[in-house]
């Protein structure tokens, strides 16, 4: 893609290349746009800089410098042993609290492109757009596209120690594509990354100077290929299960977006927990898997914000029947903690079963200010004021990628004193297989599901945490306790015993209704 302003730049490039430039097509890369810094003068200056800085030899064997780790690709890293040229390099990253797949890494693109489908799914609006003042983009077939504008987003690549976030300026365009967005040279430069389609890998430097490697998303590339072979512009991706484990001992609460999961840990994670200091918590965000295709918001009352999403491409008859069913049962949906009575303790109740040999721990106080979150929890009767408690944990405020703050409770010491509940979780592959072949799938997420289970009376005060205004304990099961996920799954299996496997599949607080 190119604009009229850059045709002169291409002419300049032609004059500096050997061979028959006139035989080259005129639109080779994605370029143009309202914030394009490329001009003929800047290209000339860049050529001058490169000619002075570059070595005279065209080919040189580079020796590894001891002062840094090279961004190198090795023959042993080639998937299957043969260089790849058929499959594009697709990666996944996190943006706006979503786990986004089908991100094309394109070194030939001078801009980072976001397609309108992803823009809508990320729940971005015109208020997030900066007006576009450049000329139209020209495509490979000669057609032109007027971008909606551009949007700045924090994009996070990798996880744990390999995690690195950069600010990306996406140009938003409305045209069909098999990809959600394109990462071009600006982001690769900001990330200090090098990609290799031969190896299907993206490598970049982490904050501590180590080299992180992101492997290409082969599954997503295959689905794009299958869709392209059928001449489709959308890709159906099965919903992935949420992460089974967050940081051991961290209770995460958010009044805006409560999608936290179990904190059960593996042996490897428990070893890492011992190496991690209490004052050096690594809080890992929960990201929702991004849906494919368009959806329609169906309001269930007078308040337009209280609605559910259904597929926009459903047949008209099915869509009408589904809307009628949802509105008829609108009272079954909850939009706040006050609308949920909770689970009868006779059905499910969480008990800590602390090792009697364990000593109670009162953590050293940290300076935080979670007053608003505490107020919301008090109003919902999720917590109560604690007095004379022997267990006391700290509150940690963590900034989310959307700029909001999340209140977390460090239950590291409490979890260490509790034995692990080995109640089995469902096999996610089996759930996917059991859901295939049905015409209609409805995905439901239990709102604040964990908080609907009461804490055992004898264990309530052991969940106490300290704030600036006082100490509080949980009346309900909080996120972050080691066996919270097992308790929740046991309750779901008990409540939906007759439906699971027939018309319903359940994985903790995620449910799929099949019809």
C-alpha positions as CSV (number, residue, x, y, z in Angstrom):
1,X,0.0,0.0,0.0
2,X,1.3,3.5,-0.8
3,X,0.3,7.1,-1.0
4,X,1.0,9.7,-3.7
5,X,3.5,11.4,-1.4
6,X,5.8,8.4,-1.4
7,X,6.0,7.8,-5.2
8,X,8.9,10.2,-5.3
9,X,10.6,8.2,-2.6
10,X,10.2,5.0,-4.6
11,X,11.7,6.8,-7.6
12,X,14.7,7.7,-5.5
13,X,15.0,4.1,-4.4
14,X,14.9,3.0,-8.1
15,X,17.8,5.3,-9.0
16,X,20.0,3.6,-6.4
17,X,19.2,0.0,-7.3
18,X,20.9,-2.0,-10.0
19,X,18.8,-3.9,-12.5
20,X,15.6,-3.2,-14.3
21,X,13.6,-1.4,-11.7
22,X,10.9,-0.6,-14.2
23,X,9.9,-4.3,-14.2
24,X,9.2,-4.2,-10.4
25,X,5.5,-3.6,-9.4
26,X,4.8,-0.2,-7.9
27,X,3.1,-1.4,-4.7
28,X,5.4,-3.7,-2.8
29,X,4.9,-2.8,0.8
30,X,2.4,-1.3,3.2
31,X,3.2,2.4,3.4
32,X,1.6,5.8,3.5
33,X,-0.6,7.3,6.2
34,X,-1.1,10.5,8.2
35,X,1.9,10.0,10.6
36,X,4.4,8.8,8.0
37,X,7.8,10.3,8.8
38,X,9.3,9.1,5.5
39,X,10.2,11.8,2.9
40,X,12.7,11.9,0.1
41,X,15.0,14.0,2.3
42,X,14.9,11.5,5.2
43,X,15.6,8.6,2.9
44,X,18.6,10.4,1.5
45,X,19.9,11.1,5.0
46,X,19.3,7.5,6.0
47,X,21.3,6.2,3.0
48,X,24.1,8.6,3.9
49,X,24.1,7.3,7.5
50,X,24.1,3.7,6.4
51,X,26.9,4.1,3.8
52,X,29.1,5.7,6.5
53,X,28.3,3.1,9.2
54,X,28.2,-0.1,7.1
55,X,31.3,-2.1,6.5
56,X,32.8,-2.2,3.0
57,X,32.5,-6.0,2.6
58,X,29.1,-7.3,1.5
59,X,29.5,-10.5,3.4
60,X,31.2,-10.8,6.8
61,X,31.4,-13.5,9.4
62,X,30.4,-11.8,12.7
63,X,32.1,-12.9,15.9
64,X,30.0,-13.1,19.0
65,X,30.7,-10.2,21.3
66,X,31.0,-11.0,25.0
67,X,29.2,-7.8,26.0
68,X,25.8,-8.9,24.6
69,X,23.7,-11.9,23.6
70,X,23.2,-12.0,19.8
71,X,19.7,-12.1,18.2
72,X,20.7,-15.2,16.2
73,X,18.8,-17.9,14.4
74,X,20.3,-21.4,14.2
75,X,19.8,-24.2,11.7
76,X,18.6,-26.4,14.5
77,X,15.7,-24.1,15.1
78,X,14.2,-24.6,11.7
79,X,10.8,-26.4,12.2
80,X,10.9,-29.9,10.7
81,X,14.5,-29.3,9.5
82,X,13.5,-27.7,6.3
83,X,13.4,-23.9,5.7
84,X,9.9,-22.5,5.7
85,X,8.6,-20.2,2.9
86,X,5.0,-21.3,2.6
87,X,3.6,-20.3,6.0
88,X,3.4,-16.7,7.2
89,X,4.8,-15.8,10.7
90,X,1.8,-15.3,13.0
91,X,2.2,-14.6,16.7
92,X,-0.1,-13.8,19.6
93,X,0.0,-10.9,22.0
94,X,-2.1,-9.2,24.6
95,X,-3.8,-5.9,24.1
96,X,-6.7,-4.1,25.8
97,X,-7.1,-7.1,28.2
98,X,-7.6,-9.5,25.2
99,X,-5.4,-12.4,24.1
100,X,-5.1,-11.7,20.4
101,X,-4.1,-14.3,17.9
102,X,-3.5,-14.1,14.1
103,X,-1.1,-11.2,14.3
104,X,0.9,-11.1,11.1
105,X,4.6,-10.1,11.5
106,X,5.5,-8.3,8.3
107,X,9.0,-6.7,7.9
108,X,7.9,-5.1,4.7
109,X,5.1,-3.0,6.3
110,X,6.1,0.5,7.2
111,X,3.0,0.7,9.4
112,X,1.2,-1.3,12.1
113,X,-2.3,-2.1,10.8
114,X,-5.4,-3.0,12.8
115,X,-8.5,-4.3,10.9
116,X,-11.9,-3.0,11.9
117,X,-13.1,-6.4,13.1
118,X,-10.4,-6.5,15.8
119,X,-11.1,-2.9,16.6
120,X,-14.7,-3.7,17.4
121,X,-14.0,-6.9,19.4
122,X,-11.5,-5.0,21.6
123,X,-14.5,-2.8,22.4
124,X,-12.8,0.3,21.2
125,X,-14.9,3.3,20.0
126,X,-14.5,6.5,18.0
127,X,-13.4,8.2,21.2
128,X,-10.2,6.1,21.1
129,X,-9.4,7.1,17.5
130,X,-7.1,9.9,16.6
131,X,-8.3,11.5,13.3
132,X,-6.6,10.5,10.1
133,X,-5.3,13.3,8.0
134,X,-3.2,11.5,5.4
135,X,-4.2,10.4,1.9
136,X,-5.9,7.1,1.1
137,X,-4.0,3.9,1.2
138,X,-3.6,2.2,-2.2
139,X,-3.8,-1.6,-2.3
140,X,-2.2,-4.2,-4.5
141,X,-5.2,-4.3,-6.8
142,X,-5.2,-0.5,-7.2
143,X,-8.2,0.1,-5.0
144,X,-7.9,2.7,-2.2
145,X,-8.9,2.6,1.4
146,X,-9.6,5.5,3.7
147,X,-8.4,4.6,7.3
148,X,-10.7,5.3,10.2
149,X,-7.9,6.8,12.1
150,X,-5.2,5.5,14.4
151,X,-5.2,4.2,17.9
152,X,-2.5,3.9,20.5
153,X,-2.4,0.6,22.5
154,X,0.0,-1.1,24.9
155,X,0.8,-4.5,23.3
156,X,2.5,-7.1,25.5
157,X,4.6,-9.9,23.9
158,X,5.7,-13.0,25.8
159,X,5.0,-14.1,29.4
160,X,6.7,-14.1,32.7
161,X,10.4,-13.1,32.4
162,X,10.0,-12.9,28.6
163,X,7.2,-10.3,28.9
164,X,7.8,-7.0,27.2
165,X,5.3,-4.3,26.5
166,X,5.5,-1.6,23.8
167,X,3.2,1.2,22.7
168,X,1.9,0.6,19.2
169,X,0.3,3.2,16.9
170,X,-2.2,1.2,14.9
171,X,-3.7,2.5,11.7
172,X,-7.3,1.2,11.7
173,X,-8.7,0.2,8.3
174,X,-12.0,-1.3,7.3
175,X,-11.4,-4.1,4.8
176,X,-11.7,-7.9,4.9
177,X,-8.7,-9.8,6.1
178,X,-7.7,-13.2,7.5
179,X,-5.6,-11.5,10.1
180,X,-6.5,-9.4,13.1
181,X,-3.7,-7.0,12.7
182,X,-0.2,-6.5,11.1
183,X,2.9,-5.8,13.1
184,X,5.3,-3.9,10.9
185,X,8.7,-2.2,11.1
186,X,7.8,0.5,13.7
187,X,6.8,-2.1,16.3
188,X,9.7,-4.4,15.5
189,X,12.1,-1.5,16.0
190,X,10.4,-0.5,19.3
191,X,10.5,-4.1,20.5
192,X,14.1,-4.4,19.2
193,X,13.0,-7.6,17.5
194,X,14.1,-9.6,14.5
195,X,11.8,-12.1,12.8
196,X,12.6,-15.1,10.6
197,X,9.9,-16.7,8.4
198,X,12.5,-19.4,7.6
199,X,12.5,-20.4,11.3
200,X,8.9,-19.1,12.0
201,X,10.3,-17.3,15.0
202,X,10.4,-13.8,16.5
203,X,13.3,-12.9,18.8
204,X,13.8,-9.8,20.9
205,X,15.7,-8.5,23.9
206,X,14.0,-8.6,27.3
207,X,14.5,-5.9,29.9
208,X,17.4,-7.7,31.5
209,X,19.2,-8.1,28.1
210,X,18.3,-11.8,27.5
211,X,16.9,-13.0,24.2
212,X,13.3,-14.1,24.2
213,X,11.9,-16.3,21.4
214,X,8.2,-16.3,20.2
215,X,7.4,-19.3,18.1
216,X,5.0,-18.8,15.2
217,X,1.4,-19.8,15.8
218,X,1.1,-22.8,13.5
219,X,-2.5,-23.6,14.4
220,X,-3.6,-20.0,13.6
221,X,-1.7,-20.1,10.3
222,X,-3.3,-23.4,9.3
223,X,-6.8,-22.0,10.0
224,X,-6.0,-18.9,7.9
225,X,-4.8,-21.2,5.1
226,X,-8.0,-23.3,5.3
227,X,-10.1,-20.2,5.3
228,X,-8.2,-18.8,2.3
229,X,-8.6,-22.0,0.4
230,X,-12.3,-21.7,0.8
231,X,-12.2,-18.0,-0.2
232,X,-13.4,-16.9,3.3
233,X,-12.5,-13.8,5.2
234,X,-13.1,-15.0,8.7
235,X,-11.5,-17.8,10.7
236,X,-13.3,-19.9,13.4
237,X,-11.0,-20.5,16.4
238,X,-12.1,-22.7,19.2
239,X,-12.3,-21.0,22.6
240,X,-9.2,-21.9,24.7
241,X,-9.4,-22.6,28.3
242,X,-8.3,-19.9,30.7
243,X,-5.0,-20.3,32.5
244,X,-5.3,-22.8,35.2
245,X,-2.7,-21.1,37.4
246,X,-1.9,-17.6,38.4
247,X,0.8,-16.6,40.8
248,X,0.6,-18.9,43.9
249,X,-0.9,-17.0,46.8
250,X,-2.3,-13.9,45.0
251,X,-5.9,-13.1,45.3
252,X,-7.1,-10.8,42.5
253,X,-10.2,-8.7,42.7
254,X,-11.5,-6.2,40.2
255,X,-14.9,-4.4,40.3
256,X,-14.7,-3.7,36.6
257,X,-13.7,-7.1,35.2
258,X,-13.8,-10.1,37.4
259,X,-12.4,-13.0,35.4
260,X,-9.9,-14.4,37.8
261,X,-9.2,-18.2,38.0
262,X,-7.8,-20.8,40.3
263,X,-4.4,-20.4,41.9
264,X,-3.5,-24.1,42.0
265,X,0.1,-24.6,41.3
266,X,2.3,-27.2,39.7
267,X,5.5,-28.6,41.2
268,X,7.6,-26.4,39.0
269,X,5.6,-23.3,40.0
270,X,5.9,-24.1,43.7
271,X,9.7,-24.3,43.3
272,X,9.6,-20.9,41.6
273,X,7.4,-19.6,44.4
274,X,10.1,-20.3,46.9
275,X,12.6,-18.3,44.9
276,X,10.2,-15.4,44.6
277,X,10.3,-12.9,47.5
278,X,7.1,-11.8,49.1
279,X,7.9,-8.2,48.2
280,X,8.5,-9.1,44.6
281,X,5.2,-10.4,43.4
282,X,4.8,-11.1,39.7
283,X,1.1,-10.5,39.0
284,X,0.0,-12.1,35.8
285,X,-3.0,-10.6,34.1
286,X,-6.0,-12.6,33.0
287,X,-6.8,-12.1,29.4
288,X,-10.0,-13.1,27.7
289,X,-9.6,-15.2,24.5
290,X,-10.7,-13.1,21.5
291,X,-13.8,-14.3,19.6
292,X,-13.8,-14.6,15.9
293,X,-16.5,-13.1,13.7
294,X,-19.0,-10.3,14.3
295,X,-21.4,-10.3,17.3
296,X,-24.5,-8.4,18.2
297,X,-25.3,-6.9,21.6
298,X,-28.8,-7.9,22.8
299,X,-30.1,-5.6,25.6
300,X,-32.1,-7.5,28.3
301,X,-33.9,-4.5,29.8
302,X,-34.2,-0.7,29.7
303,X,-30.5,-0.3,30.6
304,X,-28.6,-0.6,27.3
305,X,-25.4,-1.6,29.2
306,X,-27.0,-4.8,30.5
307,X,-26.9,-7.1,27.5
308,X,-25.4,-10.3,26.1
309,X,-23.6,-11.0,22.9
310,X,-24.8,-13.3,20.2
311,X,-23.3,-14.2,16.8
312,X,-24.3,-11.7,14.2
313,X,-24.3,-14.4,11.4
314,X,-26.9,-16.6,13.1
315,X,-29.9,-17.5,10.9
316,X,-32.8,-15.0,11.3
317,X,-35.2,-17.6,12.8
318,X,-32.6,-18.8,15.3
319,X,-31.7,-15.3,16.2
320,X,-35.3,-14.3,16.9
321,X,-35.9,-17.4,19.0
322,X,-32.6,-16.9,21.0
323,X,-33.4,-13.2,21.7
324,X,-36.9,-14.1,22.9
325,X,-35.5,-16.8,25.2
326,X,-32.9,-14.4,26.6
327,X,-35.4,-11.7,27.3
328,X,-37.8,-14.1,28.8
329,X,-35.2,-15.2,31.3
330,X,-33.5,-11.9,31.9
331,X,-33.9,-12.2,35.6
332,X,-31.4,-15.1,35.7
333,X,-28.6,-12.8,34.7
334,X,-26.6,-10.8,37.3
335,X,-24.9,-7.5,36.7
336,X,-23.7,-6.8,40.2
337,X,-22.8,-8.7,43.4
338,X,-26.0,-7.4,45.1
339,X,-28.1,-9.4,42.6
340,X,-26.6,-12.7,43.6
341,X,-27.8,-14.5,46.7
342,X,-24.8,-17.0,46.8
343,X,-24.7,-20.7,47.0
344,X,-26.3,-22.6,49.9
345,X,-23.5,-23.7,52.3
346,X,-25.1,-27.2,52.3
347,X,-24.2,-27.4,48.6
348,X,-20.7,-26.0,48.7
349,X,-18.5,-24.4,51.4
350,X,-14.8,-23.8,51.2
351,X,-12.6,-25.0,54.0
352,X,-8.9,-24.4,54.3
353,X,-7.8,-27.5,56.3
354,X,-4.6,-25.8,57.4
355,X,-1.8,-28.1,58.6
356,X,-2.0,-28.0,62.4
357,X,1.8,-27.9,62.5
358,X,1.8,-24.6,60.5
359,X,2.4,-21.4,62.4
360,X,0.1,-18.4,61.8
361,X,1.8,-15.6,59.9
362,X,1.2,-11.9,60.1
363,X,2.9,-10.3,57.1
364,X,4.8,-7.1,57.3
365,X,2.6,-4.2,56.3
366,X,3.0,-2.5,52.9
367,X,1.7,0.9,52.1
368,X,-1.3,0.7,49.7
369,X,-4.6,2.5,49.3
370,X,-7.4,0.1,48.2
371,X,-10.2,2.0,49.9
372,X,-12.6,2.0,46.9
373,X,-12.2,-1.8,46.4
374,X,-12.7,-2.4,50.1
375,X,-15.9,-0.2,50.1
376,X,-17.4,-2.2,47.2
377,X,-16.6,-5.5,48.9
378,X,-18.2,-4.3,52.1
379,X,-21.4,-3.2,50.4
380,X,-21.6,-6.6,48.7
381,X,-21.1,-8.3,52.1
382,X,-18.2,-10.2,50.7
383,X,-15.9,-9.1,53.5
384,X,-16.3,-8.0,57.2
385,X,-14.1,-6.2,59.7
386,X,-11.6,-8.5,61.4
387,X,-10.4,-8.4,65.0
388,X,-7.9,-10.5,66.9
389,X,-6.9,-12.5,63.8
390,X,-3.7,-14.7,63.9
391,X,-3.4,-14.9,60.1
392,X,-3.0,-11.5,58.3
393,X,-2.0,-10.9,54.6
394,X,-1.1,-7.9,52.6
395,X,-2.9,-6.0,49.9
396,X,-1.1,-5.2,46.7
397,X,-2.4,-2.7,44.0
398,X,-1.4,-3.7,40.5
399,X,-2.0,-1.5,37.5
400,X,-3.8,-3.3,34.6
401,X,-3.0,-2.8,31.0
402,X,-6.1,-0.6,30.6
403,X,-4.9,1.9,33.2
404,X,-7.2,0.7,36.0
405,X,-6.0,-0.7,39.3
406,X,-6.6,-4.1,40.6
407,X,-6.6,-5.0,44.3
408,X,-4.8,-8.2,45.1
409,X,-4.2,-10.1,48.4
410,X,-1.0,-12.0,49.0
411,X,-2.0,-15.4,50.3
412,X,1.4,-17.0,49.9
413,X,1.9,-17.9,53.5
414,X,-1.7,-19.2,53.9
415,X,-1.5,-21.3,50.8
416,X,1.8,-22.8,51.9
417,X,0.1,-24.1,55.0
418,X,-2.8,-25.8,53.2
419,X,-2.6,-29.2,51.5
420,X,-3.5,-29.4,47.9
421,X,-7.0,-30.6,47.0
422,X,-6.4,-33.1,44.1
423,X,-10.0,-32.9,42.8
424,X,-9.7,-33.4,39.0
425,X,-10.5,-30.7,36.6
426,X,-12.1,-31.5,33.3
427,X,-10.0,-32.3,30.2
428,X,-10.2,-29.3,27.9
429,X,-9.7,-31.4,24.8
430,X,-12.6,-33.7,25.8
431,X,-14.8,-30.7,26.3
432,X,-14.0,-29.4,22.8
433,X,-14.7,-32.8,21.3
434,X,-18.0,-33.1,23.2
435,X,-19.1,-29.7,21.9
436,X,-18.5,-30.5,18.2
437,X,-21.4,-31.3,15.9
438,X,-23.9,-29.0,17.6
439,X,-25.6,-26.2,15.6
440,X,-25.7,-23.7,18.4
441,X,-23.2,-23.1,21.2
442,X,-23.9,-20.6,24.0
443,X,-20.9,-19.5,26.1
444,X,-21.5,-18.3,29.6
445,X,-19.1,-17.0,32.2
446,X,-20.3,-17.1,35.9
447,X,-20.1,-13.5,37.1
448,X,-18.0,-13.4,40.3
449,X,-18.6,-17.1,40.6
450,X,-16.0,-17.8,43.3
451,X,-17.6,-15.2,45.6
452,X,-20.9,-17.1,45.6
453,X,-19.4,-19.9,47.7
454,X,-19.3,-19.2,51.4
455,X,-16.2,-19.7,53.5
456,X,-16.3,-22.2,56.3
457,X,-17.1,-20.3,59.5
458,X,-13.9,-21.6,61.3
459,X,-11.7,-20.4,58.4
460,X,-13.1,-16.9,57.6
461,X,-10.7,-15.0,59.8
462,X,-7.7,-16.8,58.4
463,X,-8.4,-15.0,55.1
464,X,-7.9,-11.6,56.8
465,X,-5.9,-8.8,55.1
466,X,-4.7,-5.4,56.2
467,X,-5.5,-2.0,54.7
468,X,-5.0,1.6,55.8
469,X,-8.5,1.8,57.3
470,X,-8.5,-1.6,59.1
471,X,-8.3,-5.3,58.8
472,X,-10.9,-7.4,57.0
473,X,-11.7,-11.0,56.3
474,X,-13.7,-12.8,53.7
475,X,-17.2,-14.2,54.2
476,X,-17.0,-15.7,50.7
477,X,-14.4,-17.8,48.9
478,X,-11.8,-15.3,47.5
479,X,-9.7,-15.7,44.4
480,X,-6.1,-16.8,45.0
481,X,-6.6,-19.6,47.6
482,X,-4.8,-22.7,46.5
483,X,-7.9,-25.0,46.4
484,X,-10.5,-22.5,45.3
485,X,-10.7,-23.9,41.8
486,X,-11.2,-27.5,43.1
487,X,-14.0,-26.3,45.4
488,X,-15.7,-24.5,42.6
489,X,-15.5,-27.4,40.1
490,X,-16.8,-29.8,42.7
491,X,-19.8,-27.5,43.3
492,X,-20.5,-27.1,39.5
493,X,-20.4,-30.9,39.1
494,X,-22.8,-31.4,41.9
495,X,-25.3,-28.7,40.8
496,X,-25.2,-29.7,37.1
497,X,-24.7,-33.4,37.5
498,X,-27.6,-34.4,35.2
499,X,-26.8,-31.8,32.5
500,X,-23.1,-32.1,32.1
501,X,-22.2,-34.2,29.0
502,X,-25.7,-33.9,27.7
503,X,-26.6,-30.3,27.0
504,X,-23.9,-28.6,29.1
505,X,-20.1,-28.6,29.4
506,X,-18.4,-27.0,32.4
507,X,-14.9,-25.9,33.1
508,X,-14.8,-24.1,36.4
509,X,-16.7,-20.8,35.8
510,X,-17.0,-21.2,32.0
511,X,-20.0,-23.0,30.7
512,X,-21.1,-24.1,27.2
513,X,-24.7,-24.8,26.4
514,X,-25.1,-27.1,23.4
515,X,-28.2,-27.3,21.2
